[in-house]
Amino acid sequence: MKVALLGSTGMLGVKVAEVFRSRGHEIIAPSHSEVDLSRPYSLDKFFKTREFDLLINAAGFTRVDACEESARFYSAWNANATAAGWLAKLCKRTNRILVGFSTDYVFDGAKPSPYMEEDSPAPLNNYGRTKAQAEKLVLAENHPFYLIRASWFFGPGKENFVSRIAELMRTRPRLEVVRDQQGGPTYTGDLAQFTLELLEKKAEPGFYHFCNEGFTSWYGFAQEIQRQMGLQSCTLVPVLSASIFRPAQRPANSRLDTSKAVRTLGHPIRPWTEALQEYITKEYRNEPA
């Protein structure tokens, strides 16, 4: 396949490019100057002048708390929602498949069990609203697509919960971590591999949920990072969300039901603790300080 990849330098895009190239697929990775999600004409020009079979959009505005600022929300809406609509239109016009990524934050967290693909979005924060609108715009085109909702990303290339918590544990004797939000950590390498398998298997288009096997809290996530990295000099303290101010409200339940993904793959998804160990030993320790 010849794959156009937007966001190739981001945390997910880096792994998508790596995984697809390892299987012999050609990656076209335009720079921001060539394709600017806030400028539809650059998208239109790219579709007209470049040859590719499908488009993977791993770009977007992902700073959740920054989306609560009015000026940043406008940028996030353009990058996450409006751009997704344009990409869906252009893919339909040129008969190409669109692959995009969404988030657990499209849900309000009130459901007592893991969220399934058909559950209705009801986002609590502006970031979730931009992604929920992106989903609506892609659906409205009535053209084959893959939209993969994932949660709690970690991987090489960009700051993430693992790298941030590890640094704090190295520099502080005590660290408070939220214990009343539940979710599934997602290693970007495994998400990229899942994306590849979906396409190579020619799976049924539509929504898919993906995260590594097993659920935890942010506190439990931090405990496992501490254990695997041996950072025992820091005392982790479990606290309630209400005790830590964050501009954007987070859902208490971010768990995603991945049974559809498992059926499609034909094999289990590996546990998040195992994926975390691979990231720490093979990638995190080799990243520049």
Summary of the structure (lengths in Angstrom):
residues: 289
radius of gyration: 18.6
end to end distance: 35.8
largest distance: 57.4
contacts: 969
relative contact order: 0.15
helix: 45%
strand: 18%
